[in-house]
Amino acid sequence: MIVVDDALLFAVISARLEDSYAPYLAAASRNEVFTTSSWYWRLSRAVARGGSGALSRPFQTLSESERDQVVTALADLPTGIGMLDLRKLVPVMATLPGQLNFVTAEAVAAAVMLDATIVVTTDSDILNRTAQAAGVEVEILGPVR
């Protein structure tokens, strides 16, 4: 199982065919990809608002039919992408050590519950420290283009 960040979620639902994303597309086809409500919300908001940010810029480069596909997928996440209920995550989040933000706590708690690796496109010290303390592996893929 893997827990993906907002940018990698975009790569999966837009079916980016670059070699570096192939394992995640395959994992989604096996129902092994999860995301968090925070990352899902951040991507949905970036797509809805547009602009030239790190999440909205790749969306703008898509064709109209590809953008429609992403909007549809964000309105109803494909079955290959799971998301745990906050009612189950919050008790785990509350036990994580250190001073945390919600995004980090949710991601690490999801990985703990799923016995999953977190795959992100941006390095984060707080995520790395919290994940390490919780025994969760973090893989840094690099930015989605």
Helices and strands as residue ranges (DSSP letters): E 2-4, H 6-13, G 19-21, H 22-29, E 33-35, H 37-49, H 56-60, H 64-75, E 81-83, H 86-95, H 102-114, E 117-120, H 125-134, E 138-140
